[in-house]
Amino acid sequence: MSGPGAPRVYLSGAIEHASDFGRGWRARLNAFLADDLGHFVYDPAADEKKSLTEEERSNFRRWKVADPARFREVVRKIIAWDLDRIESETDYLIALWDRASAQGGGTAGGAESGTPIKLLLEPDARGPEVLRRLVTFLEVREFRSEEPDLEEIFIQAVRDAA
């Protein structure tokens, strides 16, 4: 269990475009981070309230089809709330970047916050493509990979972005 002074982690990744609304991987990682490491974990997929009104919470997913403009307004409100939490109440961020993440705006927005990031890529993710995209808007201070070729690709992507 986490206590006062425990590192605070934000689990960033697709919610709206994920098949299980992003709950599965977060639940598995939450158990490890909180129970084994004692970190305080914020799971945005489990917190549907955020700063939304009751009307917004009740109608959000229906508006996706029925009122797209209203849906986008609520999505922007959610992303703003999440970014504020990342900037003010997070020590580090773990981001799962998969195909669903590429369809939304929150994961990339979280990456721009300046909070340290640990990036998890799905096995079918195109690592070089993700890295090239990230270095165009991130200041990277350190890069480590279990995949040796990604380090070389990363160095080249940074050179190309400069």
KOLVO-835891 format. One record per atom (N, C-alpha, C): residue number from 1; residue in one letter; atom name; x, y, z. Coordinates in pm, whole numbers, plus 50000, padded with zeros to 5 digits. Example, Ala and Ser with C-alpha at 12.3 -4.5 7.8 and 13.67 -1.06 7.14 Angstrom:
<1 'a' 'N' <51319 49431 50780>>,
<1 'a' 'CA' <51230 49550 50780>>,
<1 'a' 'C' <51320 49670 50780>>,
<2 's' 'N' <51285 49775 50708>>,
<2 's' 'CA' <51367 49894 50714>>,
<2 's' 'C' <51290 50003 50787>>,
This chain:
<1 'm' 'N' <50084 49881 50000>>,
<1 'm' 'CA' <50000 50000 50000>>,
<1 'm' 'C' <50088 50125 50000>>,
<2 's' 'N' <50042 50225 49932>>,
<2 's' 'CA' <50118 50348 49925>>,
<2 's' 'C' <50088 50435 50047>>,
<3 'g' 'N' <50187 50510 50087>>,
<3 'g' 'CA' <50171 50599 50200>>,
<3 'g' 'C' <50217 50738 50165>>,
<4 'p' 'N' <50222 50827 50264>>,
<4 'p' 'CA' <50269 50964 50239>>,
<4 'p' 'C' <50410 50962 50181>>,
<5 'g' 'N' <50432 51041 50080>>,
<5 'g' 'CA' <50562 51050 50016>>,
<5 'g' 'C' <50589 50943 49912>>,
<6 'a' 'N' <50493 50854 49890>>,
<6 'a' 'CA' <50512 50750 49789>>,
<6 'a' 'C' <50515 50814 49651>>,
<7 'p' 'N' <50597 50761 49560>>,
<7 'p' 'CA' <50598 50814 49424>>,
<7 'p' 'C' <50457 50805 49363>>,
<8 'r' 'N' <50420 50910 49290>>,
<8 'r' 'CA' <50286 50917 49228>>,
<8 'r' 'C' <50300 50893 49079>>,
<9 'v' 'N' <50229 50793 49030>>,
<9 'v' 'CA' <50237 50755 48888>>,
<9 'v' 'C' <50100 50770 48823>>,
<10 'y' 'N' <50103 50817 48701>>,
<10 'y' 'CA' <49982 50833 48619>>,
<10 'y' 'C' <49991 50732 48506>>,
<11 'l' 'N' <49887 50650 48489>>,
<11 'l' 'CA' <49887 50549 48383>>,
<11 'l' 'C' <49818 50606 48260>>,
<12 's' 'N' <49898 50643 48161>>,
<12 's' 'CA' <49849 50709 48041>>,
<12 's' 'C' <49836 50611 47926>>,
<13 'g' 'N' <49729 50623 47852>>,
<13 'g' 'CA' <49706 50539 47736>>,
<13 'g' 'C' <49563 50555 47689>>,
<14 'a' 'N' <49530 50488 47584>>,
<14 'a' 'CA' <49397 50498 47526>>,
<14 'a' 'C' <49290 50453 47625>>,
<15 'i' 'N' <49179 50524 47622>>,
<15 'i' 'CA' <49061 50484 47699>>,
<15 'i' 'C' <48945 50469 47601>>,
<16 'e' 'N' <48909 50577 47539>>,
<16 'e' 'CA' <48790 50578 47453>>,
<16 'e' 'C' <48804 50485 47333>>,
<17 'h' 'N' <48923 50473 47278>>,
<17 'h' 'CA' <48943 50390 47159>>,
<17 'h' 'C' <48992 50249 47191>>,
<18 'a' 'N' <49015 50218 47317>>,
<18 'a' 'CA' <49062 50086 47356>>,
<18 'a' 'C' <48944 49990 47370>>,
<19 's' 'N' <48969 49864 47336>>,
<19 's' 'CA' <48859 49765 47338>>,
<19 's' 'C' <48797 49748 47476>>,
<20 'd' 'N' <48876 49758 47581>>,
<20 'd' 'CA' <48823 49743 47717>>,
<20 'd' 'C' <48826 49876 47792>>,
<21 'f' 'N' <48824 49987 47716>>,
<21 'f' 'CA' <48834 50122 47772>>,
<21 'f' 'C' <48961 50139 47855>>,
<22 'g' 'N' <49065 50066 47820>>,
<22 'g' 'CA' <49195 50082 47883>>,
<22 'g' 'C' <49205 50029 48025>>,
<23 'r' 'N' <49111 49948 48066>>,
<23 'r' 'CA' <49108 49903 48205>>,
<23 'r' 'C' <49200 49784 48234>>,
<24 'g' 'N' <49214 49693 48139>>,
<24 'g' 'CA' <49288 49569 48162>>,
<24 'g' 'C' <49434 49589 48199>>,
<25 'w' 'N' <49510 49656 48112>>,
<25 'w' 'CA' <49653 49672 48138>>,
<25 'w' 'C' <49676 49759 48262>>,
<26 'r' 'N' <49588 49857 48282>>,
<26 'r' 'CA' <49603 49943 48400>>,
<26 'r' 'C' <49581 49865 48529>>,
<27 'a' 'N' <49482 49777 48532>>,
<27 'a' 'CA' <49454 49698 48653>>,
<27 'a' 'C' <49573 49607 48685>>,
<28 'r' 'N' <49630 49543 48582>>,
<28 'r' 'CA' <49745 49456 48606>>,
<28 'r' 'C' <49866 49535 48657>>,
<29 'l' 'N' <49892 49649 48596>>,
<29 'l' 'CA' <50007 49730 48637>>,
<29 'l' 'C' <49984 49795 48774>>,
<30 'n' 'N' <49861 49836 48799>>,
<30 'n' 'CA' <49826 49896 48928>>,
<30 'n' 'C' <49859 49801 49042>>,
<31 'a' 'N' <49823 49675 49027>>,
<31 'a' 'CA' <49850 49576 49132>>,
<31 'a' 'C' <49999 49570 49164>>,
<32 'f' 'N' <50081 49568 49062>>,
<32 'f' 'CA' <50226 49562 49083>>,
<32 'f' 'C' <50278 49692 49145>>,
<33 'l' 'N' <50243 49805 49085>>,
<33 'l' 'CA' <50297 49933 49131>>,
<33 'l' 'C' <50254 49966 49274>>,
<34 'a' 'N' <50127 49947 49304>>,
<34 'a' 'CA' <50075 49982 49436>>,
<34 'a' 'C' <50112 49877 49541>>,
<35 'd' 'N' <50083 49753 49512>>,
<35 'd' 'CA' <50102 49647 49611>>,
<35 'd' 'C' <50248 49609 49630>>,
<36 'd' 'N' <50321 49593 49521>>,
<36 'd' 'CA' <50460 49548 49532>>,
<36 'd' 'C' <50559 49662 49556>>,
<37 'l' 'N' <50535 49776 49492>>,
<37 'l' 'CA' <50630 49887 49504>>,
<37 'l' 'C' <50586 49996 49601>>,
<38 'g' 'N' <50458 49998 49636>>,
<38 'g' 'CA' <50409 50100 49729>>,
<38 'g' 'C' <50388 50236 49665>>,
<39 'h' 'N' <50375 50243 49534>>,
<39 'h' 'CA' <50353 50369 49465>>,
<39 'h' 'C' <50204 50404 49467>>,
<40 'f' 'N' <50175 50533 49463>>,
<40 'f' 'CA' <50036 50578 49451>>,
<40 'f' 'C' <50005 50585 49302>>,
<41 'v' 'N' <49903 50510 49260>>,
<41 'v' 'CA' <49871 50498 49118>>,
<41 'v' 'C' <49740 50570 49088>>,
<42 'y' 'N' <49746 50659 48988>>,
<42 'y' 'CA' <49622 50721 48940>>,
<42 'y' 'C' <49586 50656 48807>>,
<43 'd' 'N' <49467 50598 48805>>,
<43 'd' 'CA' <49416 50530 48686>>,
<43 'd' 'C' <49301 50612 48629>>,
<44 'p' 'N' <49325 50687 48521>>,
<44 'p' 'CA' <49220 50772 48465>>,
<44 'p' 'C' <49102 50693 48410>>,
<45 'a' 'N' <49124 50566 48373>>,
<45 'a' 'CA' <49013 50485 48321>>,
<45 'a' 'C' <48915 50449 48432>>,
<46 'a' 'N' <48962 50443 48554>>,
<46 'a' 'CA' <48876 50409 48667>>,
<46 'a' 'C' <48807 50532 48726>>,
<47 'd' 'N' <48850 50650 48685>>,
<47 'd' 'CA' <48795 50775 48738>>,
<47 'd' 'C' <48716 50846 48629>>,
<48 'e' 'N' <48591 50809 48616>>,
<48 'e' 'CA' <48508 50871 48512>>,
<48 'e' 'C' <48452 51006 48555>>,
<49 'k' 'N' <48460 51037 48683>>,
<49 'k' 'CA' <48402 51162 48731>>,
<49 'k' 'C' <48485 51283 48688>>,
<50 'k' 'N' <48613 51279 48718>>,
<50 'k' 'CA' <48704 51390 48689>>,
<50 'k' 'C' <48637 51523 48726>>,
<51 's' 'N' <48631 51617 48633>>,
<51 's' 'CA' <48567 51745 48661>>,
<51 's' 'C' <48437 51758 48583>>,
<52 'l' 'N' <48379 51645 48544>>,
<52 'l' 'CA' <48259 51648 48462>>,
<52 'l' 'C' <48133 51668 48545>>,
<53 't' 'N' <48036 51732 48484>>,
<53 't' 'CA' <47906 51746 48549>>,
<53 't' 'C' <47832 51612 48538>>,
<54 'e' 'N' <47725 51598 48613>>,
<54 'e' 'CA' <47645 51475 48605>>,
<54 'e' 'C' <47590 51456 48463>>,
<55 'e' 'N' <47548 51565 48400>>,
<55 'e' 'CA' <47496 51558 48263>>,
<55 'e' 'C' <47604 51508 48167>>,
<56 'e' 'N' <47726 51560 48181>>,
<56 'e' 'CA' <47836 51519 48094>>,
<56 'e' 'C' <47870 51371 48115>>,
<57 'r' 'N' <47876 51327 48241>>,
<57 'r' 'CA' <47906 51186 48269>>,
<57 'r' 'C' <47798 51095 48211>>,
<58 's' 'N' <47673 51134 48226>>,
<58 's' 'CA' <47561 51050 48182>>,
<58 's' 'C' <47550 51041 48031>>,
<59 'n' 'N' <47586 51146 47959>>,
<59 'n' 'CA' <47562 51153 47815>>,
<59 'n' 'C' <47687 51144 47728>>,
<60 'f' 'N' <47803 51144 47790>>,
<60 'f' 'CA' <47930 51153 47719>>,
<60 'f' 'C' <47938 51057 47600>>,
<61 'r' 'N' <47922 50929 47622>>,
<61 'r' 'CA' <47938 50832 47513>>,
<61 'r' 'C' <47824 50840 47412>>,
<62 'r' 'N' <47706 50876 47455>>,
<62 'r' 'CA' <47594 50893 47363>>,
<62 'r' 'C' <47621 51010 47270>>,
<63 'w' 'N' <47679 51117 47322>>,
<63 'w' 'CA' <47709 51236 47242>>,
<63 'w' 'C' <47810 51208 47131>>,
<64 'k' 'N' <47888 51103 47146>>,
<64 'k' 'CA' <47987 51069 47043>>,
<64 'k' 'C' <47919 51059 46907>>,
<65 'v' 'N' <47798 51005 46903>>,
<65 'v' 'CA' <47722 50991 46780>>,
<65 'v' 'C' <47615 51099 46768>>,
<66 'a' 'N' <47543 51123 46878>>,
<66 'a' 'CA' <47428 51214 46875>>,
<66 'a' 'C' <47465 51361 46868>>,
<67 'd' 'N' <47579 51399 46928>>,
<67 'd' 'CA' <47618 51539 46932>>,
<67 'd' 'C' <47772 51549 46933>>,
<68 'p' 'N' <47836 51522 46819>>,
<68 'p' 'CA' <47983 51518 46814>>,
<68 'p' 'C' <48052 51643 46867>>,
<69 'a' 'N' <47993 51760 46843>>,
<69 'a' 'CA' <48056 51884 46893>>,
<69 'a' 'C' <48059 51883 47046>>,
<70 'r' 'N' <47952 51842 47107>>,
<70 'r' 'CA' <47945 51835 47254>>,
<70 'r' 'C' <48042 51729 47305>>,
<71 'f' 'N' <48049 51617 47235>>,
<71 'f' 'CA' <48142 51510 47271>>,
<71 'f' 'C' <48286 51563 47271>>,
<72 'r' 'N' <48325 51632 47163>>,
<72 'r' 'CA' <48462 51687 47154>>,
<72 'r' 'C' <48488 51786 47266>>,
<73 'e' 'N' <48389 51866 47301>>,
<73 'e' 'CA' <48404 51963 47411>>,
<73 'e' 'C' <48435 51890 47542>>,
<74 'v' 'N' <48364 51781 47568>>,
<74 'v' 'CA' <48388 51704 47690>>,
<74 'v' 'C' <48525 51636 47685>>,
<75 'v' 'N' <48563 51584 47570>>,
<75 'v' 'CA' <48695 51523 47556>>,
<75 'v' 'C' <48804 51625 47587>>,
<76 'r' 'N' <48791 51745 47535>>,
<76 'r' 'CA' <48890 51851 47563>>,
<76 'r' 'C' <48894 51882 47713>>,
<77 'k' 'N' <48779 51883 47777>>,
<77 'k' 'CA' <48772 51909 47921>>,
<77 'k' 'C' <48843 51797 48000>>,
<78 'i' 'N' <48822 51673 47958>>,
<78 'i' 'CA' <48887 51559 48024>>,
<78 'i' 'C' <49038 51568 48006>>,
<79 'i' 'N' <49084 51595 47885>>,
<79 'i' 'CA' <49228 51603 47858>>,
<79 'i' 'C' <49290 51716 47940>>,
<80 'a' 'N' <49225 51831 47947>>,
<80 'a' 'CA' <49277 51943 48027>>,
<80 'a' 'C' <49288 51904 48174>>,
<81 'w' 'N' <49186 51837 48225>>,
<81 'w' 'CA' <49187 51794 48365>>,
<81 'w' 'C' <49301 51696 48389>>,
<82 'd' 'N' <49317 51599 48297>>,
<82 'd' 'CA' <49423 51500 48311>>,
<82 'd' 'C' <49562 51566 48304>>,
<83 'l' 'N' <49580 51657 48212>>,
<83 'l' 'CA' <49711 51724 48200>>,
<83 'l' 'C' <49744 51804 48325>>,
<84 'd' 'N' <49644 51868 48383>>,
<84 'd' 'CA' <49666 51939 48508>>,
<84 'd' 'C' <49710 51843 48618>>,
<85 'r' 'N' <49645 51728 48625>>,
<85 'r' 'CA' <49683 51627 48726>>,
<85 'r' 'C' <49825 51579 48701>>,
<86 'i' 'N' <49860 51554 48575>>,
<86 'i' 'CA' <49995 51508 48542>>,
<86 'i' 'C' <50098 51612 48585>>,
<87 'e' 'N' <50072 51737 48556>>,
<87 'e' 'CA' <50169 51843 48586>>,
<87 'e' 'C' <50180 51873 48735>>,
<88 's' 'N' <50071 51860 48810>>,
<88 's' 'CA' <50074 51903 48950>>,
<88 's' 'C' <50075 51789 49051>>,
<89 'e' 'N' <50034 51669 49012>>,
<89 'e' 'CA' <50020 51561 49112>>,
<89 'e' 'C' <50083 51430 49067>>,
<90 't' 'N' <50182 51436 48978>>,
<90 't' 'CA' <50242 51314 48925>>,
<90 't' 'C' <50393 51326 48926>>,
<91 'd' 'N' <50459 51220 48975>>,
<91 'd' 'CA' <50604 51216 48974>>,
<91 'd' 'C' <50659 51152 48847>>,
<92 'y' 'N' <50588 51055 48797>>,
<92 'y' 'CA' <50626 50997 48668>>,
<92 'y' 'C' <50502 50938 48601>>,
<93 'l' 'N' <50514 50918 48471>>,
<93 'l' 'CA' <50402 50873 48390>>,
<93 'l' 'C' <50442 50744 48319>>,
<94 'i' 'N' <50353 50647 48318>>,
<94 'i' 'CA' <50374 50527 48237>>,
<94 'i' 'C' <50272 50534 48125>>,
<95 'a' 'N' <50320 50529 48001>>,
<95 'a' 'CA' <50232 50542 47885>>,
<95 'a' 'C' <50236 50414 47804>>,
<96 'l' 'N' <50118 50360 47777>>,
<96 'l' 'CA' <50106 50248 47685>>,
<96 'l' 'C' <50070 50307 47550>>,
<97 'w' 'N' <50158 50290 47454>>,
<97 'w' 'CA' <50134 50345 47320>>,
<97 'w' 'C' <50102 50229 47228>>,
<98 'd' 'N' <49979 50222 47185>>,
<98 'd' 'CA' <49935 50118 47092>>,
<98 'd' 'C' <49851 50184 46984>>,
<99 'r' 'N' <49789 50104 46899>>,
<99 'r' 'CA' <49708 50162 46790>>,
<99 'r' 'C' <49595 50248 46844>>,
<100 'a' 'N' <49534 50207 46954>>,
<100 'a' 'CA' <49424 50285 47012>>,
<100 'a' 'C' <49474 50420 47061>>,
<101 's' 'N' <49595 50426 47115>>,
<101 's' 'CA' <49651 50553 47163>>,
<101 's' 'C' <49672 50652 47049>>,
<102 'a' 'N' <49709 50599 46934>>,
<102 'a' 'CA' <49734 50686 46819>>,
<102 'a' 'C' <49607 50753 46769>>,
<103 'q' 'N' <49490 50700 46805>>,
<103 'q' 'CA' <49363 50757 46761>>,
<103 'q' 'C' <49313 50868 46851>>,
<104 'g' 'N' <49367 50878 46973>>,
<104 'g' 'CA' <49319 50977 47069>>,
<104 'g' 'C' <49419 51088 47092>>,
<105 'g' 'N' <49386 51178 47183>>,
<105 'g' 'CA' <49472 51293 47208>>,
<105 'g' 'C' <49538 51294 47344>>,
<106 'g' 'N' <49486 51219 47438>>,
<106 'g' 'CA' <49533 51227 47575>>,
<106 'g' 'C' <49673 51174 47597>>,
<107 't' 'N' <49706 51061 47537>>,
<107 't' 'CA' <49838 51001 47559>>,
<107 't' 'C' <49949 51092 47509>>,
<108 'a' 'N' <49934 51144 47390>>,
<108 'a' 'CA' <50036 51235 47336>>,
<108 'a' 'C' <50041 51363 47419>>,
<109 'g' 'N' <49927 51412 47461>>,
<109 'g' 'CA' <49924 51533 47544>>,
<109 'g' 'C' <49996 51512 47676>>,
<110 'g' 'N' <49976 51395 47736>>,
<110 'g' 'CA' <50045 51364 47860>>,
<110 'g' 'C' <50194 51360 47843>>,
<111 'a' 'N' <50238 51315 47728>>,
<111 'a' 'CA' <50381 51308 47700>>,
<111 'a' 'C' <50444 51446 47691>>,
<112 'e' 'N' <50366 51548 47660>>,
<112 'e' 'CA' <50418 51684 47647>>,
<112 'e' 'C' <50429 51756 47781>>,
<113 's' 'N' <50385 51695 47889>>,
<113 's' 'CA' <50373 51764 48017>>,
<113 's' 'C' <50505 51798 48084>>,
<114 'g' 'N' <50612 51730 48048>>,
<114 'g' 'CA' <50740 51752 48115>>,
<114 'g' 'C' <50763 51652 48228>>,
<115 't' 'N' <50664 51571 48261>>,
<115 't' 'CA' <50677 51468 48363>>,
<115 't' 'C' <50756 51352 48305>>,
<116 'p' 'N' <50850 51291 48382>>,
<116 'p' 'CA' <50925 51176 48328>>,
<116 'p' 'C' <50830 51067 48279>>,
<117 'i' 'N' <50868 51004 48169>>,
<117 'i' 'CA' <50782 50905 48104>>,
<117 'i' 'C' <50852 50771 48093>>,
<118 'k' 'N' <50779 50667 48124>>,
<118 'k' 'CA' <50821 50531 48094>>,
<118 'k' 'C' <50721 50483 47990>>,
<119 'l' 'N' <50769 50454 47871>>,
<119 'l' 'CA' <50682 50422 47759>>,
<119 'l' 'C' <50678 50272 47737>>,
<120 'l' 'N' <50557 50215 47737>>,
<120 'l' 'CA' <50538 50073 47710>>,
<120 'l' 'C' <50480 50061 47571>>,
<121 'l' 'N' <50542 49980 47488>>,
<121 'l' 'CA' <50491 49958 47353>>,
<121 'l' 'C' <50435 49818 47341>>,
<122 'e' 'N' <50320 49807 47280>>,
<122 'e' 'CA' <50262 49676 47252>>,
<122 'e' 'C' <50356 49603 47155>>,
<123 'p' 'N' <50357 49469 47158>>,
<123 'p' 'CA' <50446 49395 47068>>,
<123 'p' 'C' <50428 49430 46920>>,
<124 'd' 'N' <50306 49464 46880>>,
<124 'd' 'CA' <50284 49496 46739>>,
<124 'd' 'C' <50300 49645 46707>>,
<125 'a' 'N' <50338 49723 46806>>,
<125 'a' 'CA' <50360 49867 46783>>,
<125 'a' 'C' <50485 49884 46697>>,
<126 'r' 'N' <50483 49984 46614>>,
<126 'r' 'CA' <50598 50014 46529>>,
<126 'r' 'C' <50689 50111 46604>>,
<127 'g' 'N' <50783 50054 46680>>,
<127 'g' 'CA' <50871 50132 46765>>,
<127 'g' 'C' <50938 50249 46696>>,
<128 'p' 'N' <51001 50226 46581>>,
<128 'p' 'CA' <51067 50338 46513>>,
<128 'p' 'C' <50971 50453 46480>>,
<129 'e' 'N' <50850 50418 46437>>,
<129 'e' 'CA' <50751 50521 46403>>,
<129 'e' 'C' <50711 50601 46528>>,
<130 'v' 'N' <50691 50530 46639>>,
<130 'v' 'CA' <50654 50597 46764>>,
<130 'v' 'C' <50766 50690 46807>>,
<131 'l' 'N' <50890 50643 46803>>,
<131 'l' 'CA' <51003 50724 46845>>,
<131 'l' 'C' <51019 50848 46758>>,
<132 'r' 'N' <51008 50832 46628>>,
<132 'r' 'CA' <51020 50948 46538>>,
<132 'r' 'C' <50914 51052 46570>>,
<133 'r' 'N' <50793 51005 46598>>,
<133 'r' 'CA' <50684 51098 46630>>,
<133 'r' 'C' <50708 51169 46763>>,
<134 'l' 'N' <50755 51094 46863>>,
<134 'l' 'CA' <50777 51152 46994>>,
<134 'l' 'C' <50887 51259 46995>>,
<135 'v' 'N' <50997 51231 46925>>,
<135 'v' 'CA' <51108 51326 46932>>,
<135 'v' 'C' <51077 51458 46864>>,
<136 't' 'N' <50970 51465 46787>>,
<136 't' 'CA' <50936 51592 46725>>,
<136 't' 'C' <50880 51691 46825>>,
<137 'f' 'N' <50831 51642 46942>>,
<137 'f' 'CA' <50777 51737 47039>>,
<137 'f' 'C' <50821 51713 47183>>,
<138 'l' 'N' <50914 51623 47205>>,
<138 'l' 'CA' <50961 51597 47340>>,
<138 'l' 'C' <51108 51633 47354>>,
<139 'e' 'N' <51144 51676 47472>>,
<139 'e' 'CA' <51285 51690 47506>>,
<139 'e' 'C' <51324 51561 47577>>,
<140 'v' 'N' <51407 51482 47514>>,
<140 'v' 'CA' <51444 51352 47568>>,
<140 'v' 'C' <51579 51364 47636>>,
<141 'r' 'N' <51585 51323 47762>>,
<141 'r' 'CA' <51710 51330 47838>>,
<141 'r' 'C' <51777 51194 47850>>,
<142 'e' 'N' <51699 51088 47838>>,
<142 'e' 'CA' <51753 50953 47854>>,
<142 'e' 'C' <51667 50857 47772>>,
<143 'f' 'N' <51731 50758 47713>>,
<143 'f' 'CA' <51657 50659 47638>>,
<143 'f' 'C' <51721 50523 47662>>,
<144 'r' 'N' <51640 50426 47704>>,
<144 'r' 'CA' <51686 50289 47722>>,
<144 'r' 'C' <51586 50197 47656>>,
<145 's' 'N' <51635 50091 47596>>,
<145 's' 'CA' <51546 49997 47530>>,
<145 's' 'C' <51598 49855 47544>>,
<146 'e' 'N' <51505 49760 47557>>,
<146 'e' 'CA' <51544 49620 47556>>,
<146 'e' 'C' <51573 49573 47413>>,
<147 'e' 'N' <51533 49655 47318>>,
<147 'e' 'CA' <51552 49626 47175>>,
<147 'e' 'C' <51671 49708 47126>>,
<148 'p' 'N' <51790 49648 47105>>,
<148 'p' 'CA' <51910 49723 47069>>,
<148 'p' 'C' <51893 49812 46946>>,
<149 'd' 'N' <51821 49766 46845>>,
<149 'd' 'CA' <51805 49845 46724>>,
<149 'd' 'C' <51730 49976 46749>>,
<150 'l' 'N' <51641 49977 46848>>,
<150 'l' 'CA' <51564 50099 46874>>,
<150 'l' 'C' <51653 50214 46921>>,
<151 'e' 'N' <51761 50182 46994>>,
<151 'e' 'CA' <51851 50287 47039>>,
<151 'e' 'C' <51915 50358 46919>>,
<152 'e' 'N' <51960 50281 46822>>,
<152 'e' 'CA' <52018 50339 46700>>,
<152 'e' 'C' <51914 50420 46622>>,
<153 'i' 'N' <51794 50365 46610>>,
<153 'i' 'CA' <51685 50435 46540>>,
<153 'i' 'C' <51650 50564 46614>>,
<154 'f' 'N' <51650 50557 46746>>,
<154 'f' 'CA' <51618 50675 46826>>,
<154 'f' 'C' <51722 50785 46804>>,
<155 'i' 'N' <51847 50749 46807>>,
<155 'i' 'CA' <51955 50848 46786>>,
<155 'i' 'C' <51937 50914 46649>>,
<156 'q' 'N' <51907 50835 46547>>,
<156 'q' 'CA' <51886 50891 46413>>,
<156 'q' 'C' <51762 50979 46409>>,
<157 'a' 'N' <51655 50940 46478>>,
<157 'a' 'CA' <51532 51021 46481>>,
<157 'a' 'C' <51558 51156 46546>>,
<158 'v' 'N' <51638 51156 46652>>,
<158 'v' 'CA' <51671 51282 46719>>,
<158 'v' 'C' <51752 51370 46625>>,
<159 'r' 'N' <51847 51313 46554>>,
<159 'r' 'CA' <51927 51390 46458>>,
<159 'r' 'C' <51837 51450 46349>>,
<160 'd' 'N' <51744 51367 46298>>,
<160 'd' 'CA' <51655 51411 46191>>,
<160 'd' 'C' <51559 51522 46238>>,
<161 'a' 'N' <51520 51517 46365>>,
<161 'a' 'CA' <51426 51616 46416>>,
<161 'a' 'C' <51495 51749 46446>>,
<162 'a' 'N' <51625 51746 46465>>,
<162 'a' 'CA' <51698 51869 46502>>,
<162 'a' 'C' <51711 51965 46386>>,
